Amino acid sequence: MDKRSMSTETKPEKIEMNKNTDSVPETDSKVTVKENKARKNEWVKLNVGGTIYMTTRTTLGRDHKSFLYRLVQDDPELGLNTDKDDDGAYLIDRDPTYFGPVLNYLRHGKLVMNKDLSEEGILEEAEFYNIMDLIKLVKDKIRERDAKQNQTYMKNVYRVLQCSEEELTQMVSTMSDGWKFEQLVNIGSQYNYGSEDHAEFLCVVSKECPSILNGHECEPSDRAKVLQQKGSRM
């Protein structure tokens, strides 16, 4: 029996490795931590005259020339050397009442103010924080307010004049300066001159006068008020 030599060599199995040259992505947990840190860093506290305000760096950075933008910058060349309170809030020594409209303007671009606040007070704060668009808006609002107050409104002013029968014709014919005749009331004879009775009349006249001029109401004199009251009862 022929013995044939058989090759028993075992060739090593070739294993191909899939080499990925791309960088390994961060895990979801690491991404979440970074996102939370970024969101936390976005929010800032402001201590304005003892009142705490919470807002974002984005809101305060609407105007890059403003004090508030520079306040929250991490770059020492751009930022301001401002103290913070024990809770890490930026300390600002200003009136907190007037800071609300300033912050709301940075949030939505509109000027919203309570009726007990003055435009001049908001303008003072806008100039301090150097918010140029708000300064222009408040100045326009002040001009609009003043123009409205300076409008002249007309009203009828009544006067009651007492005269005799002989004086009546002359008085009515010589009325000027916008006065016009309204009503004539015969109050009878007030005195006798010799054997003749002399009738007396109340003559009601009116005139259009400005009630508001340059923001101030034009008040009639005390005598005119009395005459107006007399005329209104007739």
MDAnalysis code that builds the backbone (N, CA, C; Angstrom):
import MDAnalysis as mda
import numpy as np

u = mda.Universe.empty(702, n_residues=234, atom_resindex=np.repeat(np.arange(234), 3), trajectory=True)
u.add_TopologyAttr("name", ["N", "CA", "C"] * 234)
u.add_TopologyAttr("resid", np.arange(1, 235))
u.add_TopologyAttr("resname", ["MET", "ASP", "LYS", "ARG", "SER", "MET", "SER", "THR", "GLU", "THR", "LYS", "PRO", "GLU", "LYS", "ILE", "GLU", "MET", "ASN", "LYS", "ASN", "THR", "ASP", "SER", "VAL", "PRO", "GLU", "THR", "ASP", "SER", "LYS", "VAL", "THR", "VAL", "LYS", "GLU", "ASN", "LYS", "ALA", "ARG", "LYS", "ASN", "GLU", "TRP", "VAL", "LYS", "LEU", "ASN", "VAL", "GLY", "GLY", "THR", "ILE", "TYR", "MET", "THR", "THR", "ARG", "THR", "THR", "LEU", "GLY", "ARG", "ASP", "HIS", "LYS", "SER", "PHE", "LEU", "TYR", "ARG", "LEU", "VAL", "GLN", "ASP", "ASP", "PRO", "GLU", "LEU", "GLY", "LEU", "ASN", "THR", "ASP", "LYS", "ASP", "ASP", "ASP", "GLY", "ALA", "TYR", "LEU", "ILE", "ASP", "ARG", "ASP", "PRO", "THR", "TYR", "PHE", "GLY", "PRO", "VAL", "LEU", "ASN", "TYR", "LEU", "ARG", "HIS", "GLY", "LYS", "LEU", "VAL", "MET", "ASN", "LYS", "ASP", "LEU", "SER", "GLU", "GLU", "GLY", "ILE", "LEU", "GLU", "GLU", "ALA", "GLU", "PHE", "TYR", "ASN", "ILE", "MET", "ASP", "LEU", "ILE", "LYS", "LEU", "VAL", "LYS", "ASP", "LYS", "ILE", "ARG", "GLU", "ARG", "ASP", "ALA", "LYS", "GLN", "ASN", "GLN", "THR", "TYR", "MET", "LYS", "ASN", "VAL", "TYR", "ARG", "VAL", "LEU", "GLN", "CYS", "SER", "GLU", "GLU", "GLU", "LEU", "THR", "GLN", "MET", "VAL", "SER", "THR", "MET", "SER", "ASP", "GLY", "TRP", "LYS", "PHE", "GLU", "GLN", "LEU", "VAL", "ASN", "ILE", "GLY", "SER", "GLN", "TYR", "ASN", "TYR", "GLY", "SER", "GLU", "ASP", "HIS", "ALA", "GLU", "PHE", "LEU", "CYS", "VAL", "VAL", "SER", "LYS", "GLU", "CYS", "PRO", "SER", "ILE", "LEU", "ASN", "GLY", "HIS", "GLU", "CYS", "GLU", "PRO", "SER", "ASP", "ARG", "ALA", "LYS", "VAL", "LEU", "GLN", "GLN", "LYS", "GLY", "SER", "ARG", "MET"])
u.atoms.positions = np.array([
    [0.868, -1.186, 0.000],
    [0.000, 0.000, 0.000],
    [0.895, 1.222, 0.000],
    [0.608, 2.020, -1.064],
    [1.459, 3.195, -1.184],
    [1.019, 4.284, -0.239],
    [1.929, 4.761, 0.428],
    [1.641, 5.877, 1.333],
    [1.979, 7.183, 0.647],
    [0.960, 7.937, 0.501],
    [1.159, 9.228, -0.114],
    [1.287, 10.296, 0.976],
    [2.295, 11.077, 0.746],
    [2.484, 12.167, 1.722],
    [1.473, 13.258, 1.454],
    [0.780, 13.671, 2.484],
    [-0.245, 14.703, 2.363],
    [0.201, 15.959, 3.112],
    [-0.060, 17.040, 2.468],
    [0.350, 18.307, 3.089],
    [-0.610, 18.661, 4.204],
    [-0.064, 18.803, 5.373],
    [-0.898, 19.131, 6.536],
    [-0.753, 20.583, 6.974],
    [-0.116, 21.379, 6.100],
    [0.078, 22.773, 6.492],
    [-1.251, 23.515, 6.536],
    [-1.430, 24.188, 7.541],
    [-2.666, 24.982, 7.719],
    [-2.346, 26.453, 7.527],
    [-3.006, 26.998, 6.509],
    [-2.755, 28.408, 6.240],
    [-3.559, 29.281, 7.202],
    [-2.927, 30.226, 7.738],
    [-3.657, 31.087, 8.681],
    [-4.786, 31.852, 7.971],
    [-5.919, 31.908, 8.654],
    [-7.089, 32.603, 8.071],
    [-6.839, 34.118, 8.030],
    [-7.130, 34.649, 6.873],
    [-6.890, 36.078, 6.678],
    [-8.107, 36.860, 7.166],
    [-7.882, 37.659, 8.119],
    [-8.974, 38.444, 8.697],
    [-8.773, 39.902, 8.332],
    [-9.771, 40.451, 7.609],
    [-9.688, 41.855, 7.219],
    [-10.351, 42.714, 8.269],
    [-9.664, 43.715, 8.703],
    [-10.182, 44.645, 9.711],
    [-10.709, 45.890, 9.002],
    [-11.914, 46.232, 9.376],
    [-12.511, 47.442, 8.811],
    [-12.031, 48.649, 9.605],
    [-11.083, 49.300, 9.001],
    [-10.491, 50.438, 9.694],
    [-11.256, 51.706, 9.328],
    [-11.793, 52.330, 10.329],
    [-12.524, 53.583, 10.115],
    [-11.646, 54.746, 10.545],
    [-11.343, 55.602, 9.609],
    [-10.429, 56.701, 9.901],
    [-11.138, 57.903, 10.500],
    [-12.498, 57.890, 10.520],
    [-13.227, 59.026, 11.088],
    [-13.078, 59.052, 12.595],
    [-13.225, 60.286, 13.154],
    [-13.128, 60.419, 14.606],
    [-14.354, 59.820, 15.256],
    [-14.174, 59.334, 16.423],
    [-15.262, 58.699, 17.154],
    [-16.199, 59.773, 17.681],
    [-17.530, 59.735, 17.397],
    [-18.473, 60.771, 17.864],
    [-18.617, 60.730, 19.372],
    [-18.963, 61.884, 19.928],
    [-19.180, 61.949, 21.369],
    [-20.457, 61.194, 21.717],
    [-20.501, 60.708, 22.892],
    [-21.698, 60.014, 23.352],
    [-22.802, 61.018, 23.618],
    [-24.032, 60.515, 23.658],
    [-25.179, 61.392, 23.899],
    [-25.081, 62.098, 25.236],
    [-24.514, 61.417, 26.204],
    [-24.433, 62.027, 27.525],
    [-23.505, 63.236, 27.524],
    [-22.391, 63.126, 26.762],
    [-21.453, 64.241, 26.701],
    [-22.070, 65.430, 25.971],
    [-22.819, 65.157, 24.902],
    [-23.484, 66.230, 24.168],
    [-24.491, 66.933, 25.057],
    [-25.238, 66.159, 25.821],
    [-26.241, 66.740, 26.714],
    [-25.603, 67.632, 27.765],
    [-24.484, 67.195, 28.297],
    [-23.782, 67.985, 29.309],
    [-23.332, 69.313, 28.716],
    [-22.807, 69.274, 27.481],
    [-22.351, 70.505, 26.839],
    [-23.508, 71.453, 26.558],
    [-24.643, 70.881, 26.094],
    [-25.807, 71.716, 25.808],
    [-26.338, 72.370, 27.078],
    [-26.395, 71.608, 28.137],
    [-26.875, 72.168, 29.408],
    [-25.951, 73.266, 29.918],
    [-24.648, 73.047, 29.739],
    [-23.679, 74.054, 30.186],
    [-23.818, 75.335, 29.371],
    [-24.039, 75.173, 28.050],
    [-24.198, 76.344, 27.193],
    [-25.458, 77.118, 27.544],
    [-26.569, 76.395, 27.796],
    [-27.823, 77.052, 28.173],
    [-27.683, 77.766, 29.512],
    [-26.989, 77.137, 30.434],
    [-26.791, 77.752, 31.742],
    [-25.952, 79.012, 31.635],
    [-24.963, 78.978, 30.754],
    [-24.091, 80.135, 30.581],
    [-24.811, 81.270, 29.854],
    [-25.890, 80.957, 29.119],
    [-26.639, 81.972, 28.386],
    [-27.433, 82.870, 29.329],
    [-27.894, 82.337, 30.433],
    [-28.712, 83.116, 31.366],
    [-27.837, 83.895, 32.339],
    [-28.246, 85.132, 32.613],
    [-27.501, 85.981, 33.541],
    [-28.478, 86.664, 34.493],
    [-27.952, 87.075, 35.643],
    [-28.724, 87.809, 36.638],
    [-28.205, 89.240, 36.723],
    [-29.150, 90.158, 36.865],
    [-28.801, 91.553, 37.061],
    [-29.438, 92.038, 38.355],
    [-28.647, 92.669, 39.178],
    [-29.142, 93.254, 40.417],
    [-29.181, 94.768, 40.215],
    [-30.363, 95.258, 39.827],
    [-30.528, 96.684, 39.511],
    [-31.174, 97.381, 40.707],
    [-30.369, 98.129, 41.439],
    [-30.897, 98.860, 42.591],
    [-31.552, 97.979, 43.632],
    [-31.103, 96.719, 43.753],
    [-31.658, 95.789, 44.735],
    [-32.729, 94.874, 44.189],
    [-33.165, 95.062, 42.950],
    [-34.166, 94.203, 42.311],
    [-33.472, 93.273, 41.332],
    [-33.780, 91.969, 41.413],
    [-33.138, 90.964, 40.572],
    [-33.920, 90.790, 39.272],
    [-33.198, 90.833, 38.164],
    [-33.769, 90.571, 36.846],
    [-33.032, 89.385, 36.241],
    [-33.807, 88.470, 35.611],
    [-33.226, 87.334, 34.894],
    [-33.441, 87.552, 33.410],
    [-32.362, 87.411, 32.646],
    [-32.467, 87.574, 31.199],
    [-31.338, 86.785, 30.549],
    [-31.175, 86.940, 29.249],
    [-30.149, 86.194, 28.527],
    [-29.108, 87.141, 27.954],
    [-27.966, 86.570, 27.646],
    [-26.899, 87.356, 27.025],
    [-27.330, 87.837, 25.635],
    [-28.126, 87.027, 24.962],
    [-28.614, 87.418, 23.636],
    [-29.467, 88.675, 23.728],
    [-30.345, 88.727, 24.724],
    [-31.206, 89.903, 24.898],
    [-30.370, 91.142, 25.194],
    [-29.429, 91.022, 26.096],
    [-28.602, 92.171, 26.473],
    [-27.648, 92.590, 25.362],
    [-27.443, 91.713, 24.397],
    [-26.509, 92.013, 23.319],
    [-27.165, 92.540, 22.063],
    [-28.424, 93.013, 22.151],
    [-29.108, 93.531, 20.957],
    [-28.367, 94.729, 20.374],
    [-27.854, 95.573, 21.238],
    [-27.103, 96.757, 20.790],
    [-25.654, 96.586, 21.234],
    [-24.770, 96.370, 20.284],
    [-23.374, 96.089, 20.607],
    [-22.625, 97.300, 21.151],
    [-23.240, 98.475, 21.086],
    [-22.595, 99.663, 21.639],
    [-23.113, 99.998, 23.035],
    [-24.017, 99.193, 23.530],
    [-24.653, 99.517, 24.807],
    [-23.810, 99.054, 25.995],
    [-24.111, 99.646, 27.124],
    [-23.466, 99.280, 28.380],
    [-23.759, 97.827, 28.738],
    [-24.991, 97.386, 28.495],
    [-25.404, 96.035, 28.883],
    [-24.705, 94.966, 28.049],
    [-24.446, 95.269, 26.785],
    [-23.709, 94.315, 25.956],
    [-22.296, 94.114, 26.501],
    [-21.637, 95.202, 26.825],
    [-20.270, 95.117, 27.343],
    [-20.243, 94.480, 28.733],
    [-21.341, 94.641, 29.468],
    [-21.381, 94.134, 30.841],
    [-21.194, 92.622, 30.899],
    [-21.774, 91.891, 29.944],
    [-21.804, 90.427, 30.018],
    [-20.781, 89.768, 29.094],
    [-19.829, 90.541, 28.586],
    [-18.807, 89.961, 27.726],
    [-17.716, 89.304, 28.566],
    [-17.315, 88.093, 28.147],
    [-16.241, 87.381, 28.849],
    [-14.861, 87.916, 28.470],
    [-14.777, 88.514, 27.294],
    [-13.502, 89.076, 26.844],
    [-13.142, 90.279, 27.726],
    [-12.010, 90.242, 28.418],
    [-11.650, 91.349, 29.311],
    [-11.465, 92.678, 28.593],
    [-11.129, 92.620, 27.288],
    [-10.961, 93.859, 26.544],
    [-12.303, 94.508, 26.206],
    [-13.357, 93.698, 26.073],
    [-14.684, 94.219, 25.752],
    [-15.550, 94.408, 26.986],
    [-15.340, 93.573, 27.976],
    [-16.200, 93.591, 29.148],
    [-15.905, 94.744, 30.091],
    [-16.761, 94.868, 31.100],
    [-16.609, 95.903, 32.126],
    [-16.261, 95.247, 33.450],
    [-15.459, 95.913, 34.210],
    [-15.068, 95.416, 35.529],
    [-16.159, 95.794, 36.533],
    [-17.210, 94.965, 36.573],
    [-18.379, 95.253, 37.408],
    [-18.474, 94.240, 38.540],
    [-18.784, 94.725, 39.730],
    [-18.915, 93.839, 40.880],
    [-20.185, 93.003, 40.765],
    [-20.184, 91.882, 41.481],
    [-21.341, 91.002, 41.539],
    [-21.742, 90.796, 42.999],
    [-23.020, 90.464, 43.208],
    [-23.456, 90.190, 44.570],
    [-23.132, 88.747, 44.937],
    [-23.577, 88.295, 46.112],
    [-23.240, 86.956, 46.593],
    [-23.824, 85.855, 45.710],
    [-24.894, 86.157, 44.947],
    [-25.510, 85.163, 44.067],
    [-24.986, 85.240, 42.639],
    [-23.979, 86.077, 42.413],
    [-23.389, 86.177, 41.079],
    [-24.099, 87.122, 40.142],
    [-25.010, 87.942, 40.664],
    [-25.729, 88.893, 39.817],
    [-24.900, 90.158, 39.632],
    [-24.907, 90.688, 38.418],
    [-24.192, 91.922, 38.130],
    [-24.862, 93.081, 38.869],
    [-24.077, 93.869, 39.575],
    [-24.600, 94.995, 40.348],
    [-24.654, 96.249, 39.485],
    [-25.857, 96.830, 39.394],
    [-26.060, 98.067, 38.632],
    [-26.798, 99.049, 39.531],
    [-26.193, 100.180, 39.792],
    [-26.770, 101.171, 40.694],
    [-27.672, 102.135, 39.917],
    [-28.864, 101.619, 39.532],
    [-29.843, 102.435, 38.817],
    [-31.249, 102.136, 39.359],
    [-32.206, 102.962, 38.945],
    [-33.582, 102.814, 39.391],
    [-34.195, 101.559, 38.755],
    [-34.609, 100.572, 39.561],
    [-35.164, 99.336, 38.986],
    [-36.518, 99.547, 38.319],
    [-37.261, 100.580, 38.738],
    [-38.584, 100.820, 38.156],
    [-38.480, 101.136, 36.677],
    [-37.498, 101.934, 36.313],
    [-37.346, 102.337, 34.923],
    [-36.497, 101.364, 34.110],
    [-35.917, 100.360, 34.775],
    [-35.137, 99.374, 34.028],
    [-36.057, 98.393, 33.309],
    [-37.250, 98.146, 33.856],
    [-38.192, 97.212, 33.235],
    [-38.501, 97.557, 31.788],
    [-38.918, 98.807, 31.473],
    [-39.175, 99.155, 30.073],
    [-37.948, 99.030, 29.177],
    [-36.769, 99.301, 29.735],
    [-35.536, 99.172, 28.949],
    [-35.293, 97.713, 28.580],
    [-35.439, 96.814, 29.561],
    [-35.219, 95.392, 29.309],
    [-36.270, 94.834, 28.355],
    [-37.519, 95.246, 28.525],
    [-38.580, 94.766, 27.628],
    [-38.359, 95.240, 26.194],
    [-37.814, 96.439, 26.041],
    [-37.511, 96.911, 24.689],
    [-36.455, 96.015, 24.040],
    [-35.434, 95.631, 24.799],
    [-34.413, 94.746, 24.253],
    [-34.987, 93.372, 23.924],
    [-36.030, 92.972, 24.621],
    [-36.630, 91.658, 24.385],
    [-37.449, 91.614, 23.101],
    [-38.291, 92.638, 22.880],
    [-39.211, 92.568, 21.733],
    [-39.239, 93.828, 20.872],
    [-38.373, 94.801, 21.147],
    [-38.267, 95.950, 20.262],
    [-39.401, 96.954, 20.354],
    [-40.185, 96.914, 21.426],
    [-41.296, 97.847, 21.593],
    [-41.182, 98.537, 22.949],
    [-41.646, 99.774, 22.991],
    [-41.633, 100.525, 24.235],
    [-42.978, 100.349, 24.919],
    [-42.971, 99.661, 26.053],
    [-44.171, 99.436, 26.856],
    [-43.905, 100.020, 28.235],
    [-44.748, 100.960, 28.659],
    [-44.516, 101.626, 29.933],
    [-45.821, 101.794, 30.687],
    [-45.739, 101.710, 32.016],
    [-46.905, 101.956, 32.852],
    [-47.259, 103.438, 32.825],
    [-48.522, 103.742, 33.109],
    [-48.976, 105.127, 33.037],
    [-48.350, 106.008, 34.115],
    [-47.816, 105.390, 35.179],
    [-47.191, 106.190, 36.232],
    [-45.711, 106.467, 35.964],
    [-45.203, 106.015, 34.823],
    [-43.820, 106.286, 34.448],
    [-43.782, 107.422, 33.429],
    [-42.724, 108.196, 33.465],
    [-42.581, 109.315, 32.538],
    [-41.624, 108.955, 31.413],
    [-41.867, 109.555, 30.248],
    [-40.975, 109.340, 29.118],
    [-39.576, 109.867, 29.425],
    [-39.518, 110.973, 30.165],
    [-38.206, 111.541, 30.506],
    [-37.389, 110.584, 31.371],
    [-38.058, 109.867, 32.285],
    [-37.348, 108.902, 33.123],
    [-36.784, 107.749, 32.313],
    [-37.556, 107.251, 31.343],
    [-37.066, 106.170, 30.489],
    [-35.943, 106.665, 29.593],
    [-36.071, 107.912, 29.120],
    [-34.999, 108.481, 28.289],
    [-33.697, 108.566, 29.071],
    [-33.786, 108.936, 30.346],
    [-32.592, 109.024, 31.192],
    [-31.888, 107.675, 31.289],
    [-32.672, 106.596, 31.447],
    [-32.082, 105.255, 31.551],
    [-31.535, 104.801, 30.199],
    [-32.265, 105.089, 29.127],
    [-31.802, 104.686, 27.792],
    [-30.472, 105.352, 27.457],
    [-30.328, 106.608, 27.888],
    [-29.063, 107.307, 27.637],
    [-27.943, 106.734, 28.510],
    [-28.273, 106.355, 29.743],
    [-27.244, 105.763, 30.609],
    [-26.747, 104.445, 30.026],
    [-27.671, 103.589, 29.573],
    [-27.285, 102.290, 29.014],
    [-26.824, 102.402, 27.558],
    [-26.942, 103.602, 26.981],
    [-26.465, 103.880, 25.625],
    [-27.124, 102.961, 24.590],
    [-28.457, 102.871, 24.651],
    [-29.219, 102.089, 23.681],
    [-29.793, 103.080, 22.670],
    [-29.141, 103.219, 21.531],
    [-29.401, 104.306, 20.609],
    [-30.806, 104.261, 20.020],
    [-31.273, 103.087, 19.613],
    [-32.613, 102.984, 19.018],
    [-33.693, 103.359, 20.022],
    [-33.506, 102.973, 21.274],
    [-34.485, 103.313, 22.306],
    [-34.467, 104.816, 22.592],
    [-33.294, 105.415, 22.586],
    [-33.191, 106.862, 22.793],
    [-34.004, 107.602, 21.733],
    [-33.839, 107.209, 20.476],
    [-34.576, 107.853, 19.383],
    [-36.079, 107.637, 19.537],
    [-36.478, 106.424, 19.908],
    [-37.898, 106.117, 20.051],
    [-38.542, 106.948, 21.154],
    [-37.880, 107.075, 22.299],
    [-38.445, 107.832, 23.416],
    [-38.506, 109.323, 23.081],
    [-37.479, 109.850, 22.414],
    [-37.500, 111.259, 22.024],
    [-38.655, 111.551, 21.062],
    [-38.908, 110.629, 20.135],
    [-40.039, 110.791, 19.218],
    [-41.360, 110.775, 19.983],
    [-41.455, 109.915, 20.990],
    [-42.671, 109.823, 21.790],
    [-42.891, 111.098, 22.602],
    [-41.817, 111.678, 23.115],
    [-41.922, 112.935, 23.869],
    [-42.401, 114.062, 22.959],
    [-41.837, 114.140, 21.745],
    [-42.264, 115.177, 20.798],
    [-43.735, 115.002, 20.421],
    [-44.150, 113.764, 20.227],
    [-45.553, 113.493, 19.895],
    [-46.477, 113.883, 21.040],
    [-46.057, 113.573, 22.265],
    [-46.858, 113.932, 23.440],
    [-46.985, 115.444, 23.593],
    [-45.861, 116.154, 23.434],
    [-45.883, 117.602, 23.596],
    [-46.717, 118.272, 22.505],
    [-46.634, 117.750, 21.287],
    [-47.427, 118.330, 20.196],
    [-48.916, 118.150, 20.453],
    [-49.280, 117.023, 21.016],
    [-50.685, 116.769, 21.324],
    [-51.175, 117.695, 22.438],
    [-50.330, 117.920, 23.435],
    [-50.707, 118.799, 24.538],
    [-50.807, 120.252, 24.086],
    [-50.053, 120.624, 23.070],
    [-50.036, 122.010, 22.614],
    [-51.152, 122.345, 21.629],
    [-51.983, 121.360, 21.303],
    [-53.118, 121.643, 20.440],
    [-54.108, 122.557, 21.161],
    [-54.766, 123.434, 20.389],
    [-55.718, 124.384, 20.944],
    [-57.137, 123.882, 20.711],
    [-57.892, 123.737, 21.776],
    [-59.290, 123.330, 21.701],
    [-60.173, 124.537, 21.984],
    [-61.232, 124.673, 21.191],
    [-62.118, 125.819, 21.328],
    [-63.336, 125.469, 22.174],
    [-63.794, 126.433, 22.948],
    [-65.021, 126.284, 23.722],
    [-65.749, 127.616, 23.737],
    [-67.037, 127.543, 23.957],
    [-67.856, 128.748, 24.011],
    [-67.832, 129.341, 25.415],
    [-67.526, 130.617, 25.489],
    [-67.528, 131.351, 26.746],
    [-68.697, 132.336, 26.698],
    [-69.516, 132.312, 27.746],
    [-70.704, 133.174, 27.795],
    [-70.495, 134.291, 28.817],
    [-71.015, 135.446, 28.482],
    [-71.003, 136.567, 29.411],
    [-72.387, 137.203, 29.451],
    [-72.718, 137.729, 30.607],
    [-74.002, 138.396, 30.806],
    [-73.736, 139.861, 31.125],
    [-74.264, 140.734, 30.306],
    [-74.056, 142.169, 30.470],
    [-75.395, 142.845, 30.793],
    [-75.361, 143.706, 31.774],
    [-76.579, 144.452, 32.146],
    [-76.500, 145.848, 31.538],
    [-77.627, 146.256, 30.917],
    [-77.648, 147.576, 30.290],
    [-79.074, 148.128, 30.310],
    [-79.141, 149.408, 30.119],
    [-80.458, 150.061, 30.055],
    [-80.979, 150.015, 28.629],
    [-82.218, 150.425, 28.488],
    [-82.837, 150.399, 27.162],
    [-82.097, 151.305, 26.192],
    [-81.649, 152.465, 26.690],
    [-80.939, 153.394, 25.826],
    [-79.577, 152.852, 25.392],
    [-78.951, 152.046, 26.239],
    [-77.612, 151.528, 25.935],
    [-77.647, 150.263, 25.080],
    [-78.819, 149.629, 25.001],
    [-78.913, 148.318, 24.369],
    [-78.497, 148.340, 22.907],
    [-79.061, 149.262, 22.156],
    [-78.781, 149.313, 20.719],
    [-77.310, 149.546, 20.443],
    [-76.731, 150.468, 21.173],
    [-75.320, 150.776, 20.957],
    [-74.432, 149.598, 21.335],
    [-74.781, 148.916, 22.409],
    [-73.948, 147.809, 22.866],
    [-73.968, 146.663, 21.853],
    [-75.163, 146.323, 21.348],
    [-75.277, 145.226, 20.386],
    [-74.553, 145.560, 19.085],
    [-74.658, 146.810, 18.648],
    [-74.053, 147.202, 17.379],
    [-72.539, 147.338, 17.449],
    [-72.014, 147.502, 18.641],
    [-70.559, 147.706, 18.776],
    [-69.820, 146.485, 19.299],
    [-70.491, 145.349, 19.391],
    [-69.810, 144.136, 19.849],
    [-68.724, 143.747, 18.845],
    [-67.553, 143.388, 19.349],
    [-66.425, 143.062, 18.471],
    [-65.616, 141.923, 19.076],
    [-64.477, 141.659, 18.450],
    [-63.538, 140.633, 18.936],
    [-64.179, 139.247, 19.012],
    [-65.104, 138.968, 18.098],
    [-65.681, 137.632, 18.051],
    [-66.883, 137.415, 18.929],
    [-67.287, 138.398, 19.722],
    [-68.466, 138.254, 20.559],
    [-69.724, 138.368, 19.699],
    [-70.698, 137.508, 20.003],
    [-71.958, 137.547, 19.268],
    [-73.140, 137.467, 20.233],
    [-74.245, 138.043, 19.797],
    [-75.445, 138.125, 20.629],
    [-76.111, 136.755, 20.726],
    [-76.543, 136.386, 21.964],
    [-77.201, 135.106, 22.197],
    [-78.635, 135.264, 22.716],
    [-78.829, 136.114, 23.727],
    [-80.145, 136.193, 24.365],
    [-80.302, 137.544, 25.058],
    [-81.536, 138.025, 25.056],
    [-81.852, 139.283, 25.721],
    [-82.981, 139.027, 26.714],
    [-82.775, 139.450, 27.968],
    [-83.754, 139.211, 29.030],
    [-84.149, 140.550, 29.642],
    [-85.417, 140.816, 29.630],
    [-85.939, 142.046, 30.220],
    [-86.157, 141.806, 31.711],
    [-85.434, 142.548, 32.545],
    [-85.563, 142.371, 33.996],
    [-86.402, 143.475, 34.624],
    [-87.097, 144.244, 33.775],
    [-88.007, 145.248, 34.304],
    [-87.316, 146.546, 34.625],
    [-88.054, 147.407, 35.287],
    [-87.548, 148.732, 35.638],
    [-86.802, 148.658, 36.953],
    [-85.608, 149.185, 36.949],
    [-84.774, 149.154, 38.144],
    [-84.766, 150.490, 38.883],
    [-85.097, 151.586, 38.169],
    [-85.105, 152.876, 38.844],
    [-85.994, 153.839, 38.041],
    [-86.399, 154.875, 38.672],
    [-87.186, 155.909, 38.017],
    [-86.348, 157.171, 37.876],
    [-86.501, 157.807, 36.725],
    [-85.801, 159.067, 36.506],
    [-86.882, 160.085, 36.135],
    [-87.225, 160.887, 37.073],
    [-88.342, 161.814, 36.886],
    [-89.644, 161.045, 36.882],
    [-90.416, 161.217, 35.833],
    [-91.712, 160.536, 35.737],
    [-91.652, 159.323, 34.830],
    [-90.468, 158.953, 34.278],
    [-90.358, 157.860, 33.319],
    [-89.681, 156.648, 33.965],
    [-90.180, 155.489, 33.568],
    [-89.535, 154.239, 33.969],
    [-88.467, 153.876, 32.953],
    [-87.362, 153.383, 33.438],
    [-86.263, 152.986, 32.547],
    [-86.066, 151.472, 32.695],
    [-86.330, 150.768, 31.604],
    [-86.212, 149.304, 31.613],
    [-84.744, 148.894, 31.603],
    [-84.483, 147.762, 32.260],
    [-83.141, 147.200, 32.307],
    [-83.148, 145.827, 31.631],
    [-82.068, 145.495, 30.986],
    [-81.955, 144.239, 30.257],
    [-80.660, 143.519, 30.640],
    [-80.749, 142.195, 30.542],
    [-79.547, 141.360, 30.605],
    [-79.289, 140.838, 29.205],
    [-78.130, 141.124, 28.722],
    [-77.747, 140.712, 27.366],
    [-76.705, 139.595, 27.472],
    [-77.050, 138.414, 26.932],
    [-76.155, 137.258, 26.966],
    [-75.392, 137.198, 25.645],
    [-74.080, 137.201, 25.727],
    [-73.232, 137.125, 24.536],
    [-72.266, 135.954, 24.689],
    [-71.730, 135.474, 23.575],
    [-70.806, 134.326, 23.618],
    [-69.650, 134.553, 22.656],
    [-68.591, 133.783, 22.920],
    [-67.399, 133.878, 22.085],
    [-66.641, 132.563, 22.171],
    [-66.061, 132.121, 21.053],
    [-65.222, 130.926, 21.055],
    [-63.828, 131.297, 21.531],
    [-63.360, 130.571, 22.553],
    [-62.037, 130.833, 23.121],
    [-61.279, 129.523, 23.260],
    [-59.958, 129.588, 23.176],
    [-59.155, 128.363, 23.364],
    [-59.218, 127.903, 24.807],
    [-59.461, 126.599, 24.993],
    [-59.490, 126.052, 26.349],
    [-58.155, 125.490, 26.769],
    [-57.331, 125.078, 25.798],
    [-55.987, 124.579, 26.104],
    [-55.014, 125.246, 25.156],
    [-54.007, 125.880, 25.696],
    [-53.004, 126.562, 24.894],
    [-51.639, 126.308, 25.508],
    [-50.734, 125.677, 24.727],
    [-49.374, 125.360, 25.222],
    [-49.403, 124.492, 26.465],
    [-50.393, 123.566, 26.500],
    [-50.460, 122.622, 27.609],
    [-51.102, 123.163, 28.850],
    [-51.598, 124.424, 28.844],
    [-52.209, 125.018, 30.025],
    [-53.624, 125.460, 29.693],
    [-54.534, 125.178, 30.584],
    [-55.915, 125.555, 30.361],
    [-56.093, 127.031, 30.674],
    [-56.766, 127.705, 29.762],
    [-57.003, 129.131, 29.942],
    [-58.223, 129.330, 30.835],
    [-58.002, 129.780, 32.040],
    [-59.083, 129.983, 32.993],
    [-59.613, 131.406, 32.875],
    [-60.938, 131.564, 32.794],
    [-61.493, 132.909, 32.787],
    [-61.325, 133.560, 34.147],
    [-61.455, 134.878, 34.170],
    [-61.328, 135.597, 35.425],
    [-62.507, 135.277, 36.334],
    [-62.401, 135.647, 37.622],
    [-63.484, 135.388, 38.573],
    [-64.767, 136.080, 38.138],
    [-64.673, 137.282, 37.644],
    [-65.859, 138.019, 37.210],
    [-66.516, 137.308, 36.019],
    [-65.693, 136.812, 35.113],
    [-66.239, 136.107, 33.962],
    [-66.949, 134.829, 34.387],
    [-66.418, 134.124, 35.403],
    [-67.068, 132.915, 35.890],
    [-68.459, 133.229, 36.420],
    [-68.582, 134.304, 37.160],
    [-69.889, 134.682, 37.696],
    [-70.871, 134.979, 36.573],
    [-70.419, 135.691, 35.565],
    [-71.280, 136.020, 34.441],
    [-71.682, 134.764, 33.679],
    [-70.766, 133.823, 33.540],
    [-71.081, 132.571, 32.873],
    [-72.165, 131.818, 33.642],
    [-72.049, 131.789, 34.961],
    [-73.066, 131.106, 35.770],
    [-74.427, 131.756, 35.624],
    [-74.464, 133.078, 35.587],
    [-75.718, 133.783, 35.407],
    [-76.355, 133.446, 34.046],
    [-75.517, 133.435, 33.018],
    [-76.026, 133.152, 31.700],
    [-76.557, 131.737, 31.563],
    [-75.911, 130.776, 32.257],
    [-76.346, 129.397, 32.161],
    [-77.672, 129.138, 32.850],
    [-78.053, 130.029, 33.816],
    [-79.330, 129.837, 34.523],
    [-80.505, 130.458, 33.777],
    [-80.238, 131.124, 32.704],
    [-81.303, 131.817, 31.973],
    [-81.739, 131.001, 30.760],
])
